[in-house]
């Protein structure tokens, strides 16, 4: 059975194939010098909150069509967010690299480029437009691609948040060298959220892995459950961008102490 991720992956692979730039001619001299996402998520007494700049989703359509990326990021930062995630996929999520650059200028927090990374130029673009980290989705990549893109990110001093959905994908992430792993609680086929499966995946990971719970977190109680399951951080988008007072909502989520 195909998933929404298959169609999105095909789009991004076609885009990458049409890109004439040579990444090997770009990489020399590139080095990220800003705040580390991994370090920020693993420090502090509370479950860290990665707040997401997200205008739409493939399953629900527009969530916040007129969202101002920079202003939203500042509200998140004022509310106590540890980091900001910025969707830069235009056709499916309504985001752009300009949003990433605007957020980088607006806040001093680590910034994750949330996109469907399929080639080396994607990694280098993330760095050049202001990201602290890139997203690598295990379900979208072969083992070779995952290892190569992860290695390149670390070569230029970017963090890589490696997203998994189950224990098998978690094993692949570890083999690729991942030290920062996000567990997506949403099933790729049914879209159902399964926090119990996510907790099981988190508990299967080595203790020194920084763990992030993704998708379906709607309340401070959900954050508390994630913390009790061993997650250092949560990544939240829809619950914030659809709230009339996103800064206050972030503050509520960010106040959950780690066990």
C-alpha positions, -999 to +999 in steps of 0.1 A: +000+000+000+014+034-009+013+064+015+013+101+012+050+100+018+056+079-014+040+106-035+058+134-018+091+115-021+086+111-058+081+148-062+112+157-043+134+131-061+123+145-094+132+180-082+166+168-070+172+150-103+165+182-122+189+203-100+220+210-120+242+221-090+272+200-080+271+196-043+308+187-042+317+221-055+296+238-028+307+219+003+342+232+008+343+259+034+307+253+046+305+250+084+276+256+107+285+278+137+251+284+154+233+268+184+231+230+184+196+215+183+208+182+199+225+200+228+195+223+235+170+194+235+191+173+259+196+201+285+172+217+310+147+204+336+116+202+314+106+183+283+119+205+254+094+218+229+102+222+192+075+245+179+066+242+142+059+269+116+033+250+096+007+264+072-010+233+059-009+195+058-016+170+030-044+153+051-061+184+065-054+212+040-048+247+053-042+252+090-029+288+090-028+300+054-018+336+063+008+326+090+038+350+093+068+328+099+090+353+117+062+366+140+051+331+148+086+321+157+090+351+180+057+341+198+070+305+202+103+318+216+086+341+240+064+311+251+095+291+260+101+269+229+135+253+229+138+252+191+118+261+160+109+237+132+102+253+098+084+234+070+100+245+036+080+222+013+057+245-008+033+222-027+023+200+002+028+222+033+029+257+020+063+265+033+095+280+017+132+285+022+123+322+027+104+312+058+135+294+071+156+325+065+130+347+082+128+325+113+166+324+115+167+362+116+139+364+141+151+341+169+184+329+184+171+294+190+181+263+170+161+259+138+152+227+121+146+226+084+116+203+082+115+190+046+119+158+026+157+156+023+167+133-006+200+147-018+232+164-007+221+198-021+191+196+003+215+194+032+237+222+020+207+244+012+195+240+048+228+253+061+230+282+037+194+293+045+200+293+083+191+259+096+208+242+126+196+208+116+180+188+088+153+161+089+161+126+075+131+104+072+141+067+073+110+055+054+119+078+025+156+068+022+177+037+014+203+027+039+230+041+016+212+074+012+205+077+049+242+071+058+255+095+032+232+123+040+237+119+078+275+119+073+273+150+052+252+169+077+277+160+104+306+170+081+293+206+079+284+205+116+246+203+112+225+181+134+203+155+117+170+146+133+164+111+120+127+102+119+114+067+124+080+050+128+089+016+143+117-005+157+129-017+124+134+019+112+150+027+145+176+000+139+183+014+105+188+049+120+212+036+146+232+018+119+235+051+100+250+067+131+220+087+143+223+102+178+191+124+175+160+103+167+124+115+162+097+089+166+066+098+146+036+086+165+014+088+134+009+057+113+019+063+076-010+042+063-039+050+087-028+084+101-038+071+135-017+083+165-002+055+186+016+068+216+021+033+230+040+022+200+061+054+200+069+048+237+080+012+229+103+025+201+118+051+224+125+026+251+143+003+226+168+030+219+202+034+237+201+058+267+225+082+250+202+089+221+183+122+222+147+112+215+119+134+201+082+125+200+065+138+169+028+141+158-005+140+177+006+160+208-024+181+218-020+189+255+004+192+283-007+158+295+005+144+261+039+160+267+040+145+302+032+111+288+060+115+263+085+125+290+075+095+311+082+073+280+118+086+278+115+114+253+137+144+258+115+166+235+083+169+216+077+184+182+044+202+178+029+221+149-009+218+144-018+224+180+001+256+180-007+272+146-044+266+150-045+282+185-057+318+190-028+323+215+000+301+203+026+317+226+004+308+257-001+273+243+036+268+239+041+280+275+017+254+287+035+226+269+070+239+279+062+238+316+062+200+318+091+187+340+111+157+330+106+126+352 
